[in-house]
Amino acid sequence: MLCETPFPTEALSDVDYIWVSHEHPDHFSPRVLTSIPKEDRPDVEVLYQQTRDGKVLAFCKAKGFATRELSRDTPTPLKGGLIATCAGVPIYDSWLLLDIGGVRVLNLNDAPLHSPRKLEQFLRTHGPIDVLLTQFGYAGWRGNEDDHALRRSDAERKLAMMERQIRHLRPKFTIPFASFAFYGHEENSYMNDGLGDVAEAARVIERAGSEPVVMFPGDTWEPGTTHDNRPALERWAELRAALPDRPLKTSPQHSWEELSKAADRYAERIAAANDARTLKLLSLNPILPALRPVELHLWDLDCDVRFSFERGLERIDRRTGDYDLRMGSDSLHFMFAHAWGTDTLTVNARFRADAGGVKRLLTTFGVDQLNNVGIRVSPSFLVDFPSHAFLLKALGRKLWSLRGQKHA
């Protein structure tokens, strides 16, 4: 983490509601939720978007929390006169609009709501916004070590996206609250070289016609009042200046036996969760072939491997540079072991690839991501054109962003 929170975990027992935007581990943390004492959980209500499988709320309910599913685009009265409106954004994210006694606060978090058309449509549907909370920097894999220019370009695009949101939604105040990121592992620390600066974000917010409100963990602010950004900006700057001296984390190795067993279990999980004939059709698709074998170099084991759904994990003869992906055995094992593993990998940036490798990563292991959000690959999926359009658009954006990549 970038800095320690001054908000103790036990204080969560005193809150009325916890809203979870989506399942990414930096938003949904079972460890944090279950740190709340069992006797206090019935008094804490977890709010979540309407989903196909309802598994997040089912998990929270099983742990003893009160739960409430927020119907799409439906104002929901809460305690204290609060009114919450939530809607999912394909495929798993969501935004939250709170009306707090007439003050309207929109939390866009990671929601991809930034095209002029969608922003204007949002404004027409939901009305004016007083406070906008939004993302100002990247928080995911953006190229390899030599691709500094890609990361700076992406950081600038995030600022441009934020400026576009402000110009169309016209909030009186804007809080840049994501991403105060720090890549603290020896496998991803190079990603820090292009991270956005919150001081720069504040200048963009002001230029776009909104008043920036820069906060540091523990700060408070009442909407409508003047806020002095200087103390928070100074603390963030001091924190950033000290980051190069932080020790980097490492991860354990996994043996070949562990990896092989995890690969077999992964293939069995995919087969059990989806329709076999539809999976076969996807693998034969000439336009965007999925579920094809993928070749990886495992840098900590110093070996090359191939994974396929037919043969599992196999060692292959070393062919220097001739593989789709590079990563550690810990990352590969995590992908095999968890349905959200590939999603996590694309966020934590603990791998290396070129555009072709990223395409192979997502098309080979992406079925698990679909299953994780309640989408079963079956004949009905073949005609789920909105999901197809989103997936192709997301993949296209990812590959387009790598057009200037230097090295694999």
Steps between C-alpha positions, in 0.01 A plus 500: 500500500608858442436609860348363816138588564420686823158334491521194729326186383299476820337835411316319219272357769354850542405563137150443367588412141789365296466541124712275279539615140640178351705190579850621425708431813577870553123559533360179649708358786354197683789528747396851602130413515555192716718701738177659625391309813222251430271654759516838321440379144116490511503878558721566193320483166701418188370666182578351159385537143247270337690204347429174321622271776465705821807330644655806668191566709459126560853492639436802723168360620666169586751694709218657701464842336173663407492532121312697237512469123470837329274472197642665192432876472247481784519759782513307828419672834751434778531615859535867584319616189767367263392394153733267307489429127731241349552345158739243369735576211604204283627262600540529876549859614239742634453861607310644797302824521410619851248771575589629847237754599506651152878477455566260214826302514604275209767234552619376161796300642623279212177516300575560130263795468690758301367535146319830435185317390480285815582791728229720348256211520588452867440867570162496325392189688628577849522877521775735621801390705645697790803284586684263267740233624704358214821343379800708397770236445551148372486192722588204281759353265629752248781341303841363593808663650599693187149630436519816712347702217194274500446556871535876474262499205248300700537731801424794272197320357367448853528872566329576169223255592452674835490840331237371255287369787514837673418704190191289426373427854591850627550414870562788738775302676720211387696265726786318324504183707644228276755390441748581773680187388839355585638187339698346785605160364836429341312376192294817444687792658598632157133598457550793740691702240187634328254544784291815500551778751204622704629859479478474122149356535396797715616740230302311233188504719527876546559550129186298423287733714463304826648566841757231593483346846822311571490291815738277696378197701342634818400836351138619512313749286142627494363548147448863416774629728844627403777241521872573529675244279854597596546274808380189312709584191810541718442167675448314172816659359703399807365146477587472131852631560563225758374210285834411335638404842226246572601132495327303225294189559583156365288188444559130566572248228253227415632160406430334167272252676295779656467679167405185311227405749366856505487501118301176494254633757466821299416312179247288689339813647460659158355181353251463785383863490437528125349316205759277332369546146494879531855500634604295197331748265685788665833322454427460127397862447737631227440868583580492873611147591461427869623227731807436287826369654717766659877487553662664802845556641508466881785722605542372856511134390697591185291276277258521209156339518191458288146489635209358304156384608560167330841413647533717808839646589806366318868584498632603159850540361649842559459733204629834623243771440257265329214507751181697556544607861762528772413482869590334829366165613305675777300703246428198280388298800273784612337513156433129509373502859257793488224600260610863540868415447538636147319819597736542794804443280400773256471739797812406697722499187710205609556370147656604170353478152459674169162570337480145365573355843232715664250384239593137569480555877148640482363261238644189666425578862213746452226238534576486871441876520160458332405222739605716792235759410226244445536455123496136388643421159205321344286530185321799653835677541556476125207737445580730795608775262528781760756293694684418177514867407637600838761224504622582151510871580692439823749273325535748215573786744761290679678403178473853357665640813804281426547623144821682596644222713876458466572144605332174594 
